[in-house]
Amino acid sequence: MTGNKVQEEQLQIRAGDGSVIEAFLSMPSEDYVGGGILVIQEIWGVTDFIRTVCRKLSEKGYMAIAPHLYSRADEKALFTEENIMDAMRPFWTLPPEKRGDQKAVSEILEKLPEHTRKIVTKVMFEREKTEKRMLSDLEDAQNHFLKNYKPEKTGVVGFCLGGGLAFQLSTQMKFDASLIFYGANPRNIDDLSKIRGSVLGIYAGEDSSINSGLPALVENVVKHKLDFEMKIYPGTYHAFFNHTGMSYNKPAADDAWERMLTFFGSHLGE
């Protein structure tokens, strides 16, 4: 099914603590296939890439919602794509073996302007706390989606940071299909036993940080008898699916898109 016209809407969702979460919603104008997909952002936020993923899914007949995880009042102006890039760029220049060196990291942090230092603190040094809050916001957004739009079946897809969040969220909420793009394992690997739907993991061949967790993942997939499949794309790098990024790999991204459609088509139904 192709060629659906797409309707778009900006939502404001009330979080459990009273904050407002913004979200991008796309819907097919016709030929709705009954599935709703939660799309979880990379570290950059709800960018053109994330909105494009939503639109393309809606062209295939799915509803798609992408909560903006930096839309709270104390973060919205600070966590722009440009500011996040400025904050993270110095750390990415460190060789992999130096990224755990507290002295090297502290030296970079001291040189950063105050606004970028705040970003680094939240996404690196307070990562677990930040992810816990993001997961709470994602639950609130998904519950709003379920209550107000009533998809018959639900899926989730996340990229990078969002891949890890999608994996963790799948241990906390029921999804019929979870698609993890180069995301970290759940913090407690035994939580895989709580996943009730099917999982597809897509990984880049040259992504040592994420891929170091794959042996434990495979071991526990077998242990917990998870409905799981995995594809690794040799020669690709983290974020290869993002057509706006420096690591974009078109052949791999095109193949991954077809796998995505097949996966969601199988589990969310047409």
C-alpha positions, 0 to 999 in steps of 0.5 A: 500500500503506497501513496496515502496522503498524510495528515499532521498535527502538533499535540500537547500532552499532559505528563504525570507531573503536570508538565506539557510534552509536545508530540508530532502526530502523523496519520493516513488520510485513508487506508488506515491499517489499524496500527499505531507506532511510537517513534522515539527520537535520537539525542537530537530531538524531534528533527526532520529525520524523525518527522520524515520517519513518521510521515513515511510510516503514515504513507503506508497506513500507520498512525505515528507519534513522536514525543519531543523529549526536550519540550518541557519548559526548562529544556525547550530553548536549551536543547536545540539540535545546534546546542546539543551538537556544540555540547557533544562535539568535543567529546566525540573528538576523543579517541574511544579509549579516552572517553572513559578517562575522567581527567580528559572528560573533566578538562573538556567540561571545564572549557564548555560554556555554561549552556552546553555544560548543562546539556552534557551534565543531563545527557552524560553525567545524569544519564540514568536520571534523564532516561528515567524521566524520558521513559515516564514521558514516553509512557504518558505519551503512549497512554494518550495515544492509546486513549485518544486514537485507539490503535488496534495494535501498537509498535515502537521504533527508536534510534540511537538514544531512542533505540535504548529507550524503546528497548527499555520501554518494551519491558514496561509497556506492551507493544506488539512489535518493537524495532530497535535501531542500534540501541543499548540493552535494557539496564537489567538484561533479565527484564527481557523476560517482561517483553510480550511482543516481537523484537527486531534489532538493527545494528551497525557493524562498526559500532563497538560501544553498542555492539559490546552488549550484543553477546549478553543480549543474544544469551538472554534472548535464548534464556528468556525465549524472546521472539527476536531477530537481528540484522547487522550491517557490515561496514556501517556506522552508528546512525547509518539510517539517518539520511540527514547525518554524516554516517548515512549509508543509503544501501543499508538504510534502504534495506533496513526500511524494507525490513521495518515495513515487513516487520510492522506489516507482519505484527501490526497487520494490514 
